[in-house]
Amino acid sequence: MSTTTNTTEKSSKTIKRPQEIRNSFYGDFKMTHERPNVNDRRIINGEEGDVVQLSPIKHKFAWDAYKAGNANHWLPEEISMQKDIELWKSKDLTDNERRAIEMTMGFFTTADSIVANNLVLAIYKHITSPECRMYLLRQAFEEAVHTHSYQYIVESVGLDESKIFNMYREIESIYKKDMFAVSLTEGILNPEFTTSTPEGRQKFMENLIIFYVITEGIFFYSSFAMMLSFQRQNKMVGTAEQFQYIMRDESMHMNFGIDMINAIKDENPDLWTPEFQQKTIEMVRNGVELEIEYGEDVIPDGILGLNKDGIREYVQHIADRRVERLGLKAIYGSPNPYPWMSEAIDLGKEKNFFETRVTEYQVGGTLEW
């Protein structure tokens, strides 16, 4: 009896109580009667990184994005691929069209995985706004849906999986885009990385700009134009419809990311120096050249009304729109050669319910009758 009591007492002394716990993620996790103050909330380096306490909401743009994402929920297997399967097996696609489809799939199968890894492993733990974290969780799920979609397309159509999923290692223009993004993640993944210093905060901002402005805001869009050009010709309609939903998601991701970057700028005005602004412009310029090189590689001879000159103008045009959202001046002044792309993001179009999925699909809790 005595031995049991002594053992219990000894073990109880080694237990760390909650008020004694401190680590880099949860911060000073302790008991207190002090209530959270919404004015103390910040995107990074806030005081409430321990739990997701949504109310009161400070960063309303993030909560609105989260709700919009839920309303736009979709899954790839809801979309029929039968016409795509028949077309791919036929002789009605040119070699250049097949090349464009395969290279687009080769890029995206890797790119969305890189974005998801960056979200989960690099960004999330440094964000202290609860509502921003809620949207990041939603975005991570959507990246998983996109990866599911690419696999579904590859399997349905019967593409060579070993070829598609290894393209990022074999095709230089894809490899260079992927490495451009990954290189900016490396420092953030370092266990010693912190946003507590001005240098760390600027490094974190670089990561957000690379992924939200350049990867999701520029790198994806020449491929979107290619895939939606197939849709305009009534070709690969199932694949194109999935890419239309993916583009809608990515547009929301980009808008959220730019809003978050601008909020960080407002909360940390010392970061947005003339030197950092110039660095941002140079990163965008580099991203644009990589995307143009990739686009020309995908359609060297032009397809479906697209050509090298049009791709160059389009990539430069959307890059200007991205930097303007950051409060910077347009870089290129290029016109938009594909005005129909703006319409393609708007899925509020009526479709025959018996022929395809309703594009205004919303989950039950958000439907209005």
Long-range contacts (C-beta under 8 A, 24 or more apart in sequence): 24-194, 25-49, 25-125, 26-50, 41-128, 41-129, 41-130, 42-128, 42-129, 42-267, 43-127, 43-128, 43-129, 43-132, 43-260, 43-263, 43-264, 43-267, 44-126, 44-127, 44-128, 44-195, 44-201, 44-204, 44-264, 44-267, 44-268, 45-128, 45-195, 45-196, 45-201, 46-128, 46-129, 47-128, 48-128, 48-130, 49-127, 49-128, 51-130, 52-130, 52-133, 52-134, 53-130, 54-130, 54-131, 54-134, 57-131, 58-129, 58-131, 59-129, 59-131, 59-132, 59-260, 59-263, 60-131, 61-256, 61-259, 61-260, 61-263, 62-129, 62-131, 62-132, 62-134, 62-135, 62-256, 62-259, 62-260, 63-131, 63-134, 63-135, 65-135, 65-138, 65-252, 65-255, 65-256, 65-259, 66-131, 66-134, 66-135, 66-138, 68-252, 69-135, 69-138, 69-139, 69-142, 69-249, 69-252, 70-138, 70-363, 70-366, 71-362, 71-363, 71-366, 72-245, 72-248, 72-249, 72-252, 72-361, 72-362, 73-361, 73-362, 73-363, 74-145, 74-245, 74-357, 74-361, 75-145, 75-148, 76-145, 76-148, 76-149, 76-152, 76-153, 76-242, 77-152, 78-357, 79-238, 79-241, 79-242, 79-356, 79-357, 80-238, 80-356, 81-152, 81-153, 81-156, 81-157, 81-238, 81-239, 82-238, 83-237, 83-238, 84-153, 84-156, 84-157, 84-236, 84-237, 84-238, 84-239, 85-156, 85-157, 85-158, 87-235, 87-236, 88-157, 88-158, 88-159, 88-236, 89-158, 92-235, 93-235, 94-303, 96-299, 96-300, 96-301, 96-302, 96-303, 97-230, 97-235, 97-303, 97-304, 99-298, 100-226, 100-298, 100-299, 100-303, 101-227, 101-230, 101-236, 101-239, 102-159, 102-163, 102-164, 102-167, 103-167, 103-171, 103-174, 103-297, 103-298, 104-223, 104-226, 104-227, 104-298, 105-150, 105-153, 105-154, 105-159, 105-164, 105-167, 106-163, 106-164, 106-165, 106-167, 106-168, 106-171, 106-174, 107-167, 107-168, 107-174, 107-177, 107-223, 107-294, 108-146, 108-150, 108-220, 108-223, 108-246, 109-147, 109-150, 109-151, 109-154, 109-164, 109-165, 109-167, 109-168, 110-165, 110-167, 110-168, 110-174, 110-178, 111-177, 111-178, 111-181, 111-215, 111-219, 111-220, 112-143, 112-146, 112-147, 112-150, 113-143, 113-147, 114-178, 114-181, 114-182, 114-185, 114-215, 115-143, 115-181, 115-211, 115-215, 115-216, 116-140, 116-143, 116-144, 116-147, 117-185, 118-181, 118-185, 118-188, 118-207, 118-211, 119-143, 121-189, 122-185, 122-188, 122-189, 122-207, 123-188, 123-207, 123-208, 123-211, 126-188, 126-195, 126-204, 132-260, 135-256, 139-253, 139-256, 142-249, 142-253, 145-249, 146-246, 146-249, 149-242, 149-245, 149-246, 152-242, 153-238, 153-239, 153-242, 156-238, 157-239, 171-297, 172-297, 173-290, 173-293, 173-294, 173-297, 173-298, 174-294, 176-290, 176-293, 176-294, 177-219, 177-290, 177-291, 177-294, 180-210, 180-214, 180-286, 180-287, 180-290, 181-210, 181-211, 181-214, 181-215, 181-219, 184-210, 184-211, 198-270, 198-271, 201-264, 201-268, 201-271, 202-271, 202-276, 205-261, 205-264, 205-271, 205-276, 206-279, 206-283, 208-257, 208-260, 208-261, 208-264, 209-261, 209-280, 209-283, 209-326, 210-283, 210-287, 211-257, 212-253, 212-254, 212-256, 212-257, 212-258, 212-260, 212-261, 213-254, 213-257, 213-258, 213-261, 213-284, 213-322, 213-323, 213-326, 214-283, 214-284, 214-287, 214-322, 215-287, 216-250, 216-253, 216-254, 216-257, 217-254, 217-257, 217-258, 217-318, 217-322, 218-284, 218-287, 218-288, 218-291, 218-315, 218-318, 218-319, 218-322, 219-287, 219-290, 219-291, 219-294, 220-247, 220-250, 221-291, 221-314, 221-315, 221-318, 221-341, 222-291, 222-292, 222-294, 222-295, 222-298, 222-311, 222-314, 222-315, 223-298, 224-250, 224-341, 224-344, 225-306, 225-311, 225-314, 225-338, 225-341, 226-295, 226-298, 226-299, 226-303, 226-304, 226-306, 228-340, 228-341, 228-344, 229-303, 229-304, 229-305, 229-306, 230-304, 231-344, 232-304, 232-305, 232-340, 233-304, 235-304, 241-356, 241-357, 244-344, 244-347, 245-347, 247-344, 247-345, 248-345, 248-347, 251-345, 254-322, 258-322, 258-325, 258-326, 261-326, 262-325, 262-326, 262-327, 265-327, 277-328, 280-323, 280-326, 280-328, 281-323, 281-328, 281-331, 284-319, 284-322, 284-323, 284-331, 285-331, 287-319, 288-315, 288-316, 288-319, 288-331, 288-332, 291-315, 292-316, 309-337, 310-337, 310-338, 313-337, 314-338, 314-341
